[in-house]
Amino acid sequence: MSRFLQFEDVAFAYPGMRDPLLSHVTAMIPQGGWTGVVGANGAGKTTLLKLAAGVLSPSQGAVRGVGAAQYVVQRTDEPPAEWDDFMNAWDGVAMDARKLLGVSDDWYERWDTLSHGERKRVQIAIALWHRPEVLALDEPTNHLDADAKRVLLGTLKSFRGAGLVVSHDREFLDALCAQCLFVFPPSAVMRPGGVSRGMEADRREQSSARAAHDTNCAKARQLRAAAQNRREEAEQSAARTSKVKRLQPTNDPDGRFKRRLAQLTNKDGWGLSRAAALKSRAAKIAASGPAVRVEYKTGFRLDGAGRSKRDALVDLPAGELPLGDGRTLVHQGLRVLPDDRIAISGANGLGKTTLVKHLLAHVNLPEERVLYVPQEIDEAGCRAIKAEIARLEDEPLGRLMTLVSRLGSRPARLLASDVPSPGEVRKLLLARGVDRGPHLIVLDEPTNHLDLPSIECLENALRDVPCALVMVSHDARFTAALARTEWRLAPTSAGTVGVSAAAVDVV
C-alpha cells in the first residue's frame, strides 16, 4: 500500500466550463499527517477534496495511492445516509467515535433540533467510524464552539491516514497541518507548515516576483524605445536613399553611384533588422521571470446603511422560547436600539439561532430595511438565489457583481456555476443587502464559509456602519472588533437556558 496519496498532473472541469477549474495539479499527501487546502471561495477547494476521495474523477491525469476514502461535506442540511446505522451500532469503533465527539444517544431522535455544530460532529464521527485511509473534511470547524473545536482538533491529530482539510480557520490549520496546498485556480502550490507560514512564504515569493517583473518591464521598455529609435532612423535613411535614387545618373561608367546606393540600401536594411531584433528581445524579457498573480481589488462599504429614527427596533417583554425536547430559553426582555451592536454567544445547541429568528419575527422595521444572512442555506435555497440573481437586468446585475468581486470572488466563475458555494451565496446576500439601505443587519455565523480576505473585508465594512448590528459568532476576534454588547446564553438549570447581557471591550 502506498504511503502517499498522489495527484499526478490532474486537471478537472465541470460540464459546460470553457476553461478547466484545475489544471496541472501535482501534489503528494502523506499518511499520518494533515494537509490543509487553502484558497478563495470558488477556487476549487471542494473539488480537490472530492478528487482525493474518489467522488470525482480527473478530466486529465490521475489520483493514485492509499485506499478507502471518506469525504465529509460542507453542508449540514440533511442527516448523513448512515445516520441510523451509526447510532444503532455498538461496536467499539462506533462507540469511541461517539464518545470522542460528544454525540449523545438522544440525538438519534432529534436531528431537526440539533444545532449545525452538533450535526457537524455527527458527520465527522460517522466518517471516522469507517476507519478510512483517506479522510477529506470540508470546513469542519464551521458552527463549532471553542470547546467542540478543541475536541475535534485532538481527535484529528490521532488520525493515522492521509488527511485533507479545507478550512478558513487559521489557528486550526496552524495547529493541525504539516503542509498546506494553496489553490490559485487553475494551479495549486504545496507549502510546508501551517497556513500562516505558507501565507508568509507566498507573500515573499509574490513580492520577489513583482520586483523581478517590474525590472523586466523596465528593461523591456528600454529595448522597445531603442527599437523604435532604430526603426525611425532606418525609415529616415530609407527616405534619403529614395531621394538619392531619383538623382541616379544615366551614365555611371565606373559604378561608383551604384556602389554608394547599395551601401545606403544595406544600411537601411540593417537598421530595420536591428529594430526587429530589439523588439523581439524586449518581448522575451517581458515574458520571462516568475509568474505574478493578478491581484483583484477588494473591500467595500455599506454606504446605504442608516440609523433608524424609531425608538427601538425590537422591544419585547420578559418571556420564554421553546427550544424543543422540553428545553426552554428564558429572557428578561429583549431590546435592540437603532445603534446597538450586539453579539449573541454561547455553546452549540443552546438556542442562539432560535433567538435570532425570534428577534426577526418581532422587528419594528419594513422588510427591505433588514439585511439578514442565515447560518446555513440549503442547496435548494442556493439555487433559488442564483436563479433570482440571473434574472436581474444588466445594470443591477453589474452593480451586484462588482460588490461580489470586492468581497474577493470572481463574478464570471460564480455566474457560470450551477450551484454557488456556501461562501459565494453569503457574498451574494451581503451584496444584495447593500443596495437596500438597511437599518438593521442580522448575521448568523457570518464568518462561516468565507475565506480570510473576505472576512477582513466584511469586518472593515461593518466596523463603522451607523445602523444596528446583531450577530451570532464563535469567532472571538470578529466579535470583539464589532460588538459593544454581548448577550450570552448559558444553562441555568435542567432544561432551562438563560440570557445575560454584558459590555464588550471594543478592539
C-alpha positions in Angstrom: 0.0 0.0 0.0 1.3 3.4 -1.0 2.3 5.8 1.9 1.2 8.7 -0.2 -1.9 10.0 -1.9 -0.6 11.4 -5.2 -2.1 13.9 -7.6 -0.3 13.4 -10.9 -0.8 16.3 -13.4 -4.5 16.5 -12.5 -7.0 18.7 -14.4 -10.7 19.0 -13.9 -13.6 20.9 -15.5 -17.3 20.7 -14.8 -19.6 20.2 -17.7 -20.1 23.5 -19.6 -16.9 25.1 -18.4 -15.0 26.9 -21.1 -11.7 26.7 -19.1 -10.7 24.0 -16.5 -11.2 24.8 -12.9 -8.0 23.0 -12.1 -5.1 22.2 -14.3 -1.6 20.5 -14.0 -2.0 19.9 -10.2 0.7 17.7 -8.8 0.9 17.0 -5.1 1.8 14.3 -2.5 -0.4 13.8 0.6 1.4 11.7 3.2 -0.2 9.2 5.6 0.0 10.0 9.3 -0.5 13.8 8.8 -2.8 16.5 7.7 -2.7 18.7 4.6 -4.6 22.0 4.6 -6.3 23.1 1.4 -6.5 26.9 1.2 -7.9 29.3 -1.3 -10.6 31.8 -2.1 -14.3 31.0 -2.2 -15.0 29.3 -5.5 -11.3 28.5 -6.2 -11.9 24.7 -6.4 -11.0 23.5 -2.9 -14.1 21.3 -2.5 -13.4 19.9 -6.0 -9.9 18.9 -4.8 -11.3 17.1 -1.8 -13.8 15.2 -4.0 -11.0 14.2 -6.3 -8.9 13.0 -3.4 -11.8 10.9 -2.0 -12.7 9.5 -5.4 -16.1 11.2 -5.5 -15.0 12.9 -8.8 -12.6 11.6 -11.4 -10.0 13.9 -13.1 -10.6 15.2 -16.6 -6.8 14.6 -17.1 -4.1 13.0 -15.0 -4.6 10.6 -12.1 -5.1 10.4 -8.3 -3.3 7.4 -7.0 -2.3 5.7 -3.8 -3.6 4.9 -0.3 -7.1 3.2 -0.1 -10.6 3.6 1.2 -11.7 7.2 1.5 -14.4 9.3 3.3 -15.4 12.8 2.2 -17.3 14.9 4.8 -19.5 17.5 3.0 -19.5 21.2 4.0 -23.3 21.4 4.3 -25.2 20.2 7.3 -28.7 20.3 5.8 -29.6 16.6 5.9 -28.7 13.7 8.1 -25.9 11.5 6.7 -27.1 8.4 4.8 -25.7 6.2 7.5 -27.2 8.1 10.5 -29.5 5.3 11.6 -26.9 2.6 11.2 -24.2 4.6 13.1 -26.5 5.5 16.0 -27.6 1.8 16.3 -24.1 0.4 16.1 -22.5 -0.8 19.3 -19.1 -1.9 18.1 -16.0 -0.4 19.7 -15.2 2.0 16.8 -18.7 3.5 16.7 -18.8 3.9 20.5 -15.4 5.5 20.5 -16.3 7.9 17.7 -19.5 9.0 19.5 -17.6 9.4 22.8 -14.7 11.4 21.2 -17.0 13.9 19.5 -19.7 14.1 22.2 -22.5 12.5 20.1 -25.2 11.7 22.6 -27.6 8.7 22.3 -30.6 11.0 22.5 -29.6 12.8 19.3 -30.9 9.9 17.3 -34.5 11.0 17.6 -33.9 14.8 17.1 -31.8 15.6 14.0 -34.1 18.5 13.2 -33.4 20.2 16.6 -29.6 19.6 16.6 -27.5 22.7 16.1 -25.4 22.9 12.9 -22.3 22.4 15.2 -23.8 19.2 16.6 -24.6 18.0 13.1 -21.0 18.6 12.0 -19.7 16.5 14.8 -22.1 13.7 13.8 -20.8 13.9 10.2 -17.2 13.5 11.3 -17.9 10.8 13.8 -19.6 8.7 11.0 -16.6 9.2 8.7 -14.2 8.0 11.5 -16.4 5.0 12.1 -15.4 3.7 8.7 -11.7 3.8 9.6 -10.8 5.4 6.3 -7.2 5.6 4.9 -8.1 8.9 3.3 -10.2 11.4 5.2 -11.3 14.7 3.4 -13.0 17.3 5.6 -14.8 20.3 4.1 -14.9 23.2 6.6 -15.1 21.0 9.7 -14.9 23.9 12.2 -17.9 25.8 10.8 -20.5 26.2 13.6 -18.3 24.7 16.3 -17.9 26.4 19.6 -14.4 26.7 21.2 -14.8 23.5 23.3 -16.0 21.5 20.4 -13.2 22.8 18.2 -10.6 21.7 20.8 -12.2 18.2 20.9 -12.1 18.0 17.1 -8.5 19.0 16.9 -7.4 16.4 19.4 -9.5 13.7 17.6 -8.0 14.6 14.2 -4.4 14.6 15.5 -4.8 10.9 16.3 -5.9 10.0 12.8 -3.2 7.9 11.1 -4.4 8.0 7.5 -3.9 10.7 4.8 -5.9 13.7 5.9 -7.0 16.7 3.8 -8.9 19.6 5.3 -10.5 22.7 3.8 -10.8 25.5 6.3 -10.6 29.3 6.7 -9.7 28.9 10.4 -6.1 30.0 10.6 -5.5 28.8 14.1 -7.0 25.4 13.4 -4.9 24.9 10.3 -1.7 26.0 12.0 -2.3 23.6 14.9 -3.2 20.6 12.7 -1.4 20.7 9.4 2.1 19.8 8.4 1.7 21.3 5.0 -0.9 23.3 3.0 -1.9 23.2 -0.6 -2.7 26.7 -1.8 -5.1 26.8 -4.7 -4.8 29.6 -7.2 -7.0 28.5 -10.0 -6.2 26.7 -12.2 -3.0 25.8 -10.4 -2.1 24.8 -6.8 1.2 25.1 -4.8 2.2 23.0 -1.8 4.0 24.7 1.0 5.4 23.2 4.2 3.9 24.1 7.6 0.6 25.6 8.6 -1.3 28.3 6.8 0.4 31.2 8.5 3.8 30.0 7.4 2.6 29.3 3.9 0.9 32.7 3.5 4.1 34.4 4.6 6.1 32.4 2.1 3.6 33.2 -0.6 3.9 36.9 0.2 7.7 36.8 0.0 7.6 35.0 -3.3 5.0 37.3 -4.8 6.9 40.4 -3.6 10.1 39.0 -5.2 8.2 38.1 -8.4 6.7 41.6 -8.6 10.1 43.1 -8.2 11.6 40.9 -10.9 8.6 41.6 -13.1 9.0 45.4 -12.7 12.7 45.1 -13.5 12.0 43.1 -16.6 9.3 45.5 -17.7 11.7 48.4 -17.3 14.3 46.6 -19.4 11.7 45.8 -22.0 10.5 49.4 -22.2 14.2 50.5 -22.8 14.6 47.9 -25.6 11.3 48.9 -27.2 12.3 52.5 -27.1 15.7 51.6 -28.7 13.9 49.5 -31.3 11.6 52.5 -32.1 14.6 54.8 -32.5 16.3 52.3 -34.8 13.2 52.0 -36.9 12.8 55.7 -37.1 16.5 56.1 -38.1 16.1 53.4 -40.7 13.0 55.0 -42.1 14.7 58.4 -42.3 17.7 56.8 -44.0 15.4 55.0 -46.4 13.8 58.3 -47.3 17.2 59.7 -48.1 18.1 56.7 -50.2 14.9 57.1 -52.1 15.8 60.7 -52.8 19.3 59.6 -54.0 17.7 57.1 -56.3 15.9 59.8 -58.1 19.3 61.5 -58.7 20.8 58.4 -60.3 22.8 59.5 -63.4 22.0 57.9 -66.8 25.7 57.2 -67.2 27.7 55.6 -64.4 30.7 54.1 -66.2 32.7 53.1 -63.1 29.7 52.1 -61.0 30.5 54.5 -58.1 26.9 55.6 -57.8 25.6 52.1 -57.8 28.0 51.1 -55.0 27.1 54.1 -52.9 23.4 53.3 -53.4 24.0 49.7 -52.4 25.7 50.8 -49.2 22.8 53.0 -48.3 20.3 50.3 -49.1 22.2 47.7 -46.9 22.4 50.3 -44.1 18.6 50.8 -44.3 18.0 47.0 -44.1 20.4 46.5 -41.2 18.6 49.3 -39.3 15.2 47.7 -39.8 16.6 44.2 -38.9 18.2 45.6 -35.8 14.9 47.3 -34.8 13.1 43.9 -35.2 15.7 42.1 -33.1 15.5 44.6 -30.3 11.7 44.4 -30.3 11.8 40.6 -30.2 14.3 40.7 -27.3 12.0 43.1 -25.4 9.1 40.7 -25.8 11.2 37.8 -24.5 12.3 39.7 -21.4 8.8 40.9 -20.7 7.6 37.3 -20.8 10.4 35.9 -18.7 10.7 35.7 -14.9 8.4 34.2 -12.2 4.7 34.4 -12.7 2.9 37.3 -10.9 -0.7 36.6 -9.9 -3.3 39.2 -10.8 -4.4 41.0 -7.6 -8.0 42.0 -7.6 -9.0 45.0 -5.5 -11.2 44.1 -2.5 -13.1 46.0 0.1 -16.5 47.6 0.1 -18.6 49.9 2.2 -22.2 49.7 3.4 -22.8 53.3 2.4 -26.6 52.8 2.1 -26.9 51.7 5.7 -28.6 54.2 8.0 -29.8 54.8 11.6 -33.5 54.3 12.1 -35.5 57.1 13.7 -37.6 54.6 15.6 -37.1 54.5 19.4 -36.4 50.7 19.3 -36.2 48.1 16.6 -37.1 45.3 18.9 -38.8 45.7 22.3 -40.1 42.5 23.9 -41.1 42.0 27.5 -39.6 39.1 29.6 -40.7 35.7 28.3 -39.7 32.2 27.3 -38.9 30.5 24.0 -39.3 26.7 23.4 -36.1 25.1 22.2 -37.6 21.6 21.7 -37.0 18.4 23.7 -38.5 20.0 26.7 -35.9 22.8 26.9 -36.7 26.5 27.3 -34.8 29.7 26.8 -35.8 32.3 29.4 -35.1 36.0 28.9 -35.8 39.1 31.0 -36.7 41.3 28.0 -35.1 41.8 24.6 -34.5 45.3 23.3 -32.5 46.4 20.2 -31.9 50.1 19.8 -31.2 51.8 16.4 -27.4 51.9 17.0 -26.9 48.8 19.1 -24.1 46.4 18.2 -24.9 43.1 19.9 -23.1 39.7 19.8 -25.1 36.6 20.8 -22.8 33.9 22.2 -22.9 30.5 23.8 -22.2 26.8 23.3 -23.6 24.8 20.5 -27.2 23.7 20.9 -28.3 26.5 23.4 -30.7 28.2 21.0 -28.7 31.1 19.5 -30.3 30.7 16.1 -33.8 30.3 17.7 -33.2 33.6 19.5 -32.2 35.3 16.3 -35.3 34.1 14.5 -37.5 35.3 17.4 -35.9 38.7 17.1 -36.5 38.8 13.4 -40.2 37.9 13.8 -40.6 41.0 16.0 -38.6 43.6 14.3 -40.3 47.0 14.0 -39.0 47.8 10.5 -40.1 47.3 6.9 -38.7 44.0 5.5 -36.4 45.8 3.0 -34.7 47.6 5.8 -33.4 44.4 7.4 -30.3 42.6 6.0 -30.3 39.0 7.2 -27.8 36.4 6.4 -28.8 33.0 8.0 -26.4 30.5 9.4 -27.0 27.9 6.6 -28.7 28.0 3.2 -29.6 24.6 1.8 -28.9 23.6 -1.8 -32.4 24.4 -3.0 -32.1 27.9 -1.4 -28.7 28.4 -3.1 -30.2 27.5 -6.5 -33.1 29.9 -5.9 -30.8 32.8 -5.0 -28.7 32.1 -8.1 -31.8 32.0 -10.3 -33.0 35.3 -8.8 -29.7 36.9 -9.5 -29.6 35.6 -13.1 -32.9 37.3 -13.8 -31.6 40.8 -13.0 -31.2 43.4 -15.7 -27.7 44.3 -16.8 -27.3 47.4 -14.7 -28.3 46.0 -11.3 -26.5 42.7 -12.1 -23.3 44.6 -12.9 -23.6 46.6 -9.7 -24.2 43.4 -7.7 -21.3 41.5 -9.3 -19.0 44.5 -8.6 -19.7 44.2 -4.9 -19.2 40.4 -5.1 -15.8 41.0 -6.7 -14.9 43.5 -4.0 -15.6 40.6 -1.5 -13.0 38.5 -3.2 -15.0 36.3 -5.6 -14.7 36.2 -9.4 -18.1 37.0 -10.8 -17.6 35.0 -14.1 -17.0 31.8 -12.1 -20.0 32.5 -9.9 -22.4 33.1 -12.7 -21.1 30.0 -14.6 -21.6 27.7 -11.6 -24.8 25.6 -11.3 -24.8 25.9 -7.5 -22.7 28.6 -5.9 -20.6 27.6 -2.9 -21.9 28.5 0.5 -19.3 31.2 0.8 -20.3 32.7 -2.6 -24.0 32.6 -1.6 -23.2 34.6 1.6 -21.5 37.2 -0.5 -24.5 37.4 -2.9 -26.8 38.0 0.1 -24.5 40.7 1.6 -24.0 42.4 -1.8 -27.8 42.3 -2.4 -28.5 43.8 1.0 -26.1 46.7 0.5 -28.5 48.3 -2.0 -31.4 48.2 0.3 -30.1 50.7 2.8 -30.5 48.5 5.9 -31.4 49.9 9.3 -30.7 46.5 10.9 -28.1 43.9 10.0 -28.5 40.4 11.4 -25.8 37.9 10.7 -25.8 34.3 12.0 -22.3 32.9 12.0 -21.2 35.4 9.3 -17.6 34.1 9.0 -18.6 30.5 8.3 -17.7 29.6 4.7 -15.9 32.9 4.0 -12.2 33.0 3.0 -9.8 35.0 5.1 -9.6 38.1 2.9 -13.5 38.2 2.6 -13.7 38.0 6.4 -11.4 41.1 6.7 -13.5 42.9 4.0 -16.7 42.2 5.9 -15.2 43.2 9.3 -14.0 46.5 7.8 -17.4 47.2 6.1 -19.3 46.6 9.4 -16.9 48.5 11.7 -18.4 51.9 11.1 -22.0 51.3 9.9 -24.5 53.6 11.6 -27.3 51.0 11.7 -28.0 48.4 14.3 -26.0 45.1 14.2 -26.9 41.8 15.7 -24.7 38.8 15.1 -24.0 35.2 16.3 -20.4 34.2 16.0 -17.8 31.8 17.6 -15.1 34.0 16.0 -13.9 35.9 19.1 -11.7 38.3 17.1 -14.5 39.2 14.8 -16.9 39.7 17.7 -14.5 41.8 19.7 -13.9 44.1 16.7 -17.5 44.8 16.1 -19.8 44.3 19.1 -20.4 46.6 22.1 -22.8 44.3 24.0 -22.8 40.6 24.4 -25.9 38.5 25.1 -24.5 35.3 26.5 -26.6 32.1 26.5 -25.9 29.5 29.3 -27.7 26.8 31.1 -29.3 28.0 34.3 -31.0 24.8 35.4 -32.1 21.4 34.0 -33.8 22.2 30.7 -33.5 25.9 31.0 -31.2 28.4 29.2 -30.8 32.0 30.4 -29.6 35.1 28.6 -27.3 37.6 30.4 -26.0 40.9 29.0 -22.5 42.4 29.4 -20.4 45.1 27.8 -17.7 44.0 25.2 -14.3 45.7 25.1 -14.1 47.1 21.6 -10.9 46.3 19.7 
